Amino acid sequence: MDPTCKVAIVLGAAKGSGFRAAEELLKAGVVRVVLADFPCPECYNATEKLCDKYGSEKAVLIAGDFHDPKMYMNLFEESIARFQKVDILFNNLDNYNDNSWVEEVNCNIKNTVRSTLLTHYFMNKKRNKDSRGSVVINCAISYSLDTMPPMPIYCSTKSAIIGFSRSIGDVMHYERTGVRVVALCPGITKEEAFSSSEYSVQLENSWGLDMEKLNVKEPQSDSSIARAVVHLVRYAPSGSVWVLDNDNLFYAEIPHRSLYNKRGNFVQPICKPPVLVPRPQRRRSSSDARSYVCVSKLHLYRVKGKNKKRSSRK
């Protein structure tokens, strides 16, 4: 989709990658960008900077408490009332605090689901008959494809975003709504590098000692995330997952579940751990080996212990 003359909403646009994405979208030809975030001085500064650089009313601020579900409905209704349509949504709201994990889950998962579902109502092809399609970009993190031991809850919320985006971006939903949904998984940026001093965001304070190990030697900039957003708007197929690492954008190929059941993919089948059951013996002596029967779901075999002197008796 060509971003020219389109209307975009950027959630979490006050600073960082959200602000850079809004600026990059305006460079690409977006006619209006709505900056949505919690009320803060950075919101007003960001709106003023974009309007001064790209023209009056090119950027519009809608600030409010986005912990409130009603705020998302107000965001779309107000945007459509002003500009008659919404074509692009970059979902960049992020809560990074395992210590307050309930709010973290609500922000990263519930709000992502809520805003994406609203796009199926406000941005679908039946409602916008003149539109050639809309796109939703849900922002995760590259660690959501791997593990993040110091921040397990935060990592799991981002993994949920990937699964949700792939499922609701499936062709079944895309053919019905005309809304593409994709997931972007950026790596560590210079502005958001982890610090071991951030004990307050850990579920356990001692976990903060391992935070700096997650950083890379050359973190990427927020501008690379912004350029990736524009690329996904133009070319990303619905349901796809993209990884941005070291300023390089990659298409993530996640194997289908059916591939795991094909012969040759695993050295041995997955089964329950063997259960060692003592086998009764007629005679027990120091020279006898204590034998066990190893019972699992798929295998039945005998495992003998080591013995220094093996008895010659049968």
C-alpha positions, 0 to 999 in steps of 0.5 A: 500500500502506498502511504501517500494521502493516507491517515495514520494513527501512532499509539505511543508517539510521544518519544522514541520509536513512536515519534520517529515512525510518525515523522517517517510516515509524514516523509513518505506522504501520509496526509495526517498523523494522529499522535496518541499517548498519555498526557505528558510534555513530550506529547505537545513537543512532538506535535509542535515539532512535526507541525513546524517541520511538515506543515500546520495540522499535519500532526494532531494530538489525542492525549488521554488515559489509554488504560481506559478501554473507552479511550480507544473507541474515542480515538477512532471516532474522533480521528474519523470525524476529523479525517473521514478515514483511518488507513494505518495504525502503528501500535507502539504503546509499551509497558516495561515493568514486571514488578507491576505485571498486571498493568503490564499485561493489560497494556501490552496484550489487552490494549493491543487486542482491543485496538486491533479489533477496533480497526476491523470495525473502523478500517474494514473495506465495507466501511471505507469503500474507497480504501484500497486496504488498511494495515495494522503494525503491532510492535513486539520485541526480538526477544519475544522469538527467544527468551528473556530471563530477567523480564519473563512476563514482559517477554511473554506479553510480546510473544502474545502479540506475535501469536495474535497478529499472525492469527488475526492477520490470517487470510480468513480475516484479511479477505473479510475485512481488507485489513492487514495485520503484521508484527514488528520485532525490533531489537535493542535501540540506543534510546532503550538500552537495558541497565542493571540499575533498573531494579524497580522494573524487575519481579525480583531485584536480583534479576536486574544484575543480568539486564545489561547482558541483554544489550548488544555492542552496537544497538540500532537507532529508533530511525531504523524502526521508523523506516521499517514501519514504512516498509511494512506499510508498503510491502508486508503481507498480512499475518507476517512477522518481521525482525529488525536487528542491527539495522537490518530488516528480516522476514521471520519464517516460523515453521508450520506445526505440521512440519514437526511431525515429519520424519527426520525433523527430530532424532527421537520422538518427544515423550514423557520422561522415563519412570524408573521402577525397581524390579523385584529380584529373587536373590540379592547380594553385593555382587548382583546388579540392581536392575530397573525397568525404564517405562515410558509412553513409547519405549520399554527397555531394561537398564542395568546398573554398574557392578564391580563383580558380575555373578556367573550364576544364571 
